[in-house]
Amino acid sequence: MEQVLHQLHMKLDLTIHELQGVKQAQDSKKRKKARQRVLPLYSHNLNRQGGAVWWSPRSKREADMRDAAIEKYNAEQEAAKVTKREIKHQTKILKEKEREEKRAAREAAKVVRDLAKAEERAAIDARKAEKARQKQARDAEKNTQLTNRRKRKASCRLQSKTTKKCSDGAGRSRVVVQKPSPAPPPTYNTHGRKIVQPKRFE
């Protein structure tokens, strides 16, 4: 039992040591990544030949002011970039919204057009059905009139056949004398002579 506890204790110590090493490595990596900040110091004497340079408090203040101006400019540039990205994002959202509205408007217009076409088609079908019904009624009426007319003609024929005219015997024995057809007028040739038709053509 003691041996097991000792092994567990040693494993715990090794794990703690490894964690400390990993933490130190991360800290050193962070320190390497952190860049040193250098003040923008500019010498007023441009004919320096080298050697040590002593900076006055005034130069330090000027360098701090320049550094603050640079930081402000960088912050403004970053804010402008963020604003530009935000404007671009908002413009994209607005365009998407406009596209959705246009698509919804097109769908609504299509529904209205389909309804109008359906109503127009229904009206056309109703007019066609009404015309067909009227034509059938006219045809039926014509057929009825033709049937009645044929019946009337048939009855008239039967009546004319069955009816007899009463007349006296003198009328039945009367002889009808037909008048001869008049002779055609004579024809003349170009010299003014009368053309006599041969007897064989008479």
C-alpha positions in Angstrom: 0.0 0.0 0.0 2.8 2.4 0.9 4.5 1.6 -2.4 1.4 2.5 -4.3 1.1 5.8 -2.5 4.7 6.5 -3.1 4.3 5.9 -6.9 1.2 8.1 -7.0 3.1 10.9 -5.1 6.0 10.7 -7.6 3.6 10.8 -10.6 2.0 13.9 -9.1 5.3 15.6 -8.6 6.3 14.9 -12.2 3.1 16.2 -13.5 3.4 19.5 -11.5 7.0 19.9 -12.8 5.9 19.3 -16.4 3.1 21.9 -16.0 5.6 24.5 -14.6 7.9 23.9 -17.5 5.1 24.3 -20.0 4.1 27.6 -18.3 7.6 28.9 -18.3 7.9 28.1 -22.0 4.7 30.0 -22.8 5.8 33.0 -20.8 9.1 33.1 -22.6 7.4 32.8 -25.9 5.1 35.7 -25.0 8.0 37.8 -23.9 9.7 37.2 -27.3 6.6 38.2 -29.1 6.2 41.4 -27.2 8.0 44.2 -29.1 9.8 46.9 -27.4 8.4 50.4 -27.7 10.8 52.9 -29.1 10.2 56.6 -28.7 10.4 58.6 -32.0 13.4 60.8 -30.9 14.9 63.0 -33.5 18.1 64.9 -33.1 18.1 68.6 -33.7 21.8 68.5 -34.7 22.1 66.7 -38.0 26.0 66.9 -38.0 26.4 64.3 -35.3 29.6 62.3 -35.7 28.7 59.5 -33.3 29.1 58.8 -29.7 26.7 59.1 -26.8 23.6 61.3 -27.3 22.0 63.0 -24.4 18.3 63.7 -24.7 16.8 66.6 -22.9 13.4 66.5 -21.1 12.1 68.7 -23.9 13.1 66.1 -26.5 11.3 63.4 -24.4 8.1 65.5 -24.3 8.3 66.0 -28.0 8.8 62.3 -28.6 5.9 61.5 -26.3 3.7 64.0 -28.3 4.8 62.4 -31.5 4.1 58.9 -30.2 0.6 60.0 -29.0 -0.1 61.5 -32.4 1.0 58.3 -34.1 -1.1 56.2 -31.8 -4.1 58.5 -32.4 -3.6 58.3 -36.1 -3.4 54.5 -35.9 -6.5 54.3 -33.8 -8.4 56.6 -36.2 -7.3 54.4 -39.1 -8.4 51.3 -37.3 -11.7 52.9 -36.4 -12.1 53.9 -40.1 -11.4 50.3 -41.1 -13.9 49.0 -38.6 -16.5 51.6 -39.7 -15.8 50.7 -43.4 -16.3 47.0 -42.6 -19.5 47.8 -40.6 -20.8 49.9 -43.5 -20.0 47.2 -45.9 -21.7 44.6 -43.7 -24.8 46.9 -43.3 -24.9 47.5 -47.1 -24.8 43.7 -47.7 -27.6 43.2 -45.2 -29.7 45.9 -46.9 -29.0 44.4 -50.4 -30.1 41.0 -49.1 -33.2 42.6 -47.6 -34.0 44.4 -50.9 -33.5 41.1 -52.8 -35.8 39.3 -50.5 -38.4 42.1 -50.8 -38.1 42.0 -54.6 -38.4 38.2 -54.6 -41.5 38.4 -52.4 -43.0 41.2 -54.7 -42.3 39.0 -57.7 -44.0 36.0 -56.1 -47.0 38.1 -55.1 -47.3 39.6 -58.6 -47.1 36.1 -60.0 -49.9 34.9 -57.7 -52.0 37.9 -58.8 -51.3 37.2 -62.5 -52.1 33.5 -62.1 -55.4 34.4 -60.4 -56.3 36.9 -63.1 -55.4 34.3 -65.8 -57.6 31.7 -64.0 -60.5 34.2 -63.8 -60.1 35.1 -67.5 -59.9 31.5 -68.5 -63.1 30.7 -66.4 -64.9 33.7 -68.0 -63.8 32.4 -71.5 -65.0 28.9 -70.7 -68.3 30.3 -69.4 -68.8 32.3 -72.6 -68.0 29.3 -74.7 -70.4 27.1 -72.7 -73.1 29.8 -73.0 -72.5 30.0 -76.8 -72.7 26.2 -77.1 -75.9 26.2 -75.1 -77.4 28.9 -77.2 -76.3 27.0 -80.4 -77.9 23.8 -79.1 -81.1 25.7 -78.3 -81.2 27.3 -81.8 -80.5 23.9 -83.5 -83.2 22.2 -81.4 -85.6 25.0 -82.4 -84.7 24.7 -86.1 -85.2 21.0 -85.9 -88.6 21.5 -84.3 -89.6 24.0 -87.0 -88.4 21.7 -89.8 -90.3 18.8 -88.3 -93.5 20.9 -88.1 -93.0 22.2 -91.6 -92.6 18.7 -93.0 -95.7 17.6 -91.1 -97.7 20.5 -92.6 -96.4 19.7 -96.1 -97.3 16.0 -95.7 -100.8 16.9 -94.5 -101.3 19.3 -97.4 -100.2 16.6 -99.9 -102.6 14.1 -98.4 -105.4 16.7 -98.4 -104.8 17.6 -102.1 -104.9 13.9 -103.0 -108.0 13.1 -101.1 -110.0 16.2 -102.1 -112.2 15.9 -105.3 -113.6 18.7 -107.3 -117.3 18.4 -108.1 -118.1 19.4 -111.7 -120.8 18.6 -114.2 -120.7 16.2 -117.1 -120.3 18.9 -119.6 -117.1 20.0 -118.0 -115.6 16.5 -118.0 -116.4 16.1 -121.8 -115.0 19.5 -122.8 -112.2 19.4 -125.4 -109.4 21.8 -124.9 -108.1 23.3 -128.1 -104.4 24.2 -128.1 -103.3 27.2 -130.1 -100.5 26.6 -132.5 -97.2 28.2 -131.6 -96.4 31.2 -133.7 -93.9 30.8 -136.5 -90.5 32.3 -135.9 -89.7 35.5 -137.7 -87.8 35.2 -141.0 -84.0 35.6 -141.1 -82.1 37.6 -143.6 -78.5 37.4 -144.8 -76.0 40.2 -145.1 -77.3 41.1 -148.6 -80.8 41.5 -147.3 -82.2 38.3 -148.9 -84.6 36.2 -147.0 -83.2 32.8 -145.9 -85.6 30.0 -146.6 -85.2 26.9 -144.3 -85.1 23.6 -146.1 -88.1 21.4 -145.6 -86.1 18.6 -144.1 -85.4 20.8 -141.1 -89.0 21.7 -140.7 
